[in-house]
Amino acid sequence: MLKNNFVFENLVCLILFTSIVIVLQIHHVYLLIIWSLFSAFCLMTFSMNRKLFIVTTFFFGIGYYLYLTIGTSSIIQRMEMKAILDRILLVFILIPLLIIPFIRRTPFILYWHKPDWNNTIYFPGIWSGFHQIKIKYFLFIAITINFLGLLPFYTENNLSTIGNIILIAVLFSIINAVLEELIWRGFLLSQFSEFLGDKWAVTVTSLGFGFQHYSLGFSWPTCLFFSIGGFFYGGLTIKSKSIIPAIIWHFVLNILMVLSGIITFD
């Protein structure tokens, strides 16, 4: 019975978090009201850890709403600078999230350690799968696959303009990778692992991470694809006890996406 209740509450938490990410992006007031009422009911009936999860989700929602609402200043005309400023504005998501660990006097992020590169993960399920591999080798293979997968997108036009955008690509990618990883694999994964357990925390943050890309102009199916990437980012973070591998992977992938033309500053 306790196990069933644990799974049920965690499943509801997953739905609550994923739905608030989606609802805030589509600006649906009635769905937001329904979400708020249902969250209030869960807050009164769920166990303490799930209550803390819901409160954390509420503060995340405040920060995410601020990020989506403030947007980029129209004074800035250069699109690449607007894109970079948009990434810097991710700090608005982090600010409200600081409140709970400050009140509880708990660590903001658990994964500041030096990575355990020799720890192993399973593929494809991180904790289980048909193949076991050290983290350092997995990261190298993953980045290589990303490079080869994006190779068809490198046209002569893209190659001729790489010299013009390489600096902006690096700046954009490092800001985006560091801030997004601090939010998703740094703070949220750290807190949600305590409230839900590691596997559920990775699943919840992966879905939220993927679906938040809708506001950046990606389709919902593409967002689901990003969620798969988020699953591996989260798994690497848990297994290596550090957000550094996820930051490295995220940074390199962002650069590849800019240089291949998938991410543009038009």
N, C-alpha and C positions, 0 to 999 in steps of 0.2 A: 504493500500500500504506500509506504514512504517513498519507494523508488518510483512508483507511478506518479505520485504527487510531485516529485522532483522533476521528472521529465515533463509533466504537464506545465508546471510553472516556468520552466526554462523555455519551453516551446512558445508560451504566451509572451515571454520576454523577448524572444527572437522576433516574433511578429510585431510587437510594440515598437522595437527599435527600427526594424526595417521599414515599417509603415510610416514612422515619423520622418525618416529620411526622404521617402517618396512624397508624402503629403506636403511637406514644406516646399518641395520643388515645383509641384503642380498648382500650388496656391489654392487649394480647395478648402474653403472655410468650414463647410459642414462636416467634412471628414475630420478636420482638426478638432472640432467640437466633440464629435463622437470619440475620437482618440483620447481626448482629455477626460471625458466622463468614464470611459473604460479603464483608463490608467488610474484614475482616482479610486475606482472600485477595487482594482488589483492592489493598490497601495494599502487599502484597509484590510485585505484578506490574505495576502501572501506572506511568506516567511520573511524574516528580517533581511537576509541577503538579497532577496528579490525586491524588497522595498527599496533597498539602497541602489539596486540596479535601476529601478524606475525613476528614482530621484536623480541619479546620474544622467539618465536618458533625458529627463526634463531639462537639466542644465545644458546638456549637449544641444537640445533643440533650441534653446535660447541663443546659444553661440552660433549655431548653424543658421538660424533666422537672421541674426545680425550680419553674418557673412554674406548671405544671399541678398539682403536688403541694401546694404551699404554700397556694394558694387564698386566699380571703378570710376574715378573722377572723369567727367567729360572734358575737363580742361586739358588732359593729356591726349595728344593727337596721335602719337606714334603707337601703333597697335602692339608692337613687341613690349613696350614699356607698360602698356595697359595690362598685358598678360602677366608680366612680372609683378605688378602691383596687386593684381587679383590674387596671386599666390601668397603674397605677403599678408593679405587680409585674412588668411587662414588663422592668424593669431586670435581673431575674434571668436573662433570656436574654442580655443584653448582657455581663454580667460575665465569664462564661467565654470569650466571644469575644475579649476583650481580650488573652488570653494569647498567641495566635499572633503578632499584629503586634508585641507587646511583645518577644517572643523574636527575631523576624526584624528588628526595628527598621524596620518599614515603617509607612506612614501607616494610621491606623485607618479613616479615611474619605477618599475621593478627591474627594467632591462637596460641599465646603464653599464653593465659589466663588459669586460673584455670577452669577445665571442669564444665559445668553446668550439673551435673549428673542427675538432676531431670527433665530436659527438656525431651520432648517426641518425638519419631519418629514413623512413620507409617511403617507397613510391608505389602507388600514387596517394596513399592515405596518411602520410606523415607518421602516424602511430602504427600503421599496419599496411602491408602491401607485399608484392611479389619480389621486390628488390630493396636491399639495404645499402646505403651509401653515406660516406662521410659528408658533412655539411660543406666543407671547402670544395669538394669535387662536384657536389650537386650544384653549388652556386656557379661554378665555372661552366658546367654543362648547360645550365639554364640560360645564362647570358649568351653562350654560343648559339643555342637554339633560337633565342630572340633575334640575334643578329642575322642568322641565316633565314629566319622566317620573314624578316623585313627587307631582305635583299631585293626581292622583285620590285619594291617600291622606290628603289634608288634609280631614278631616270637620269639621263644626261643633264637635264635641266637642274635636278636636285644637286648633282655632283658639281655643277659649275657654280652653284650659289653657296656651297658649304662654307667656303672661306669667308663669305659675308655674314653668315649667321652663327658661326661656331661659338663665338664669345657669348652671344645672347642665349644660345642653346644651353651652354654650360651654366650660365647664371640662372636661367629659368629652371633648369633641371635640378640643380642643387637646392634651390629654395623650395621647390615643390616637393622633392623627395624628403628633405629633412622635416619640413612642417607636416606633411601628410603622415609620415611615419611617426612623428611625435604624437600626433592625434590618435591614429588608428592602432599602431602597434606599440606605441609608447604608453600613453595614458589609458585609452579605452581598453586595450587588451590587458593591461596590468590590473585595472579595477574589475573588469568583467571576469577575469580568471578567478579572482577572490569570490565574486558573487555567484558565478555559474559553474566554475570549473574550466580547465584549460580548453577542452575540446569544444564545449559550447561557446566559450568566449571567442575562439578562433572563427567559428561558424558565424556568429552574430556580427563580429567586426568585419568579416570578409564580405558579407552581404551588404552591410552599410557602406563600406568602402566602395564596392562596385557600383551600387545604385546612385551614390552621390555624384558620379560622373555625368549623370543626365543633365545637370545644370551647366555642364561644360560643352554641351552640344552633341553628346553621343546618344545613340539609340538605346532603348531598354535591352535588346539582345546583346549589344556590345557591352553594356553595363554588367550583364550577367557574366560575360567573359572576363571582365575586370575583377569580378568577385572571385573567380577561380584563381587569378593571380594573387588576390588578397589572402586567399586560403594558404597559399604557399609562403607568402610573406609572414603571415602569422605563425605558421608551423616552424619556419626557420627561427623566428624570434623566440618562441617557446623552447625549442630544442637547443639553440645556441646560447640561451639566456642573455641575449643582447639584440638591440634593434639595428646594430651596425650592418649585419648581412642584408637585411631588408632595405636599408638605406642605400647600400651599394647597388643592389639589384635594381631598385626603383630608379636611382639616379642614371644608371647606364641605359635602362630601357627608355626613360624619358628623352635622353639625348638621341637615341636611335630613332624614336618616333618623330622628333623634331627634324632631324636630318633627312628622314625618309619622306617627309611631307604629310604624315598622318596628323601631327600637331602643327598647326600653322598660326601665323600672327597676322593674317589678313583682316 
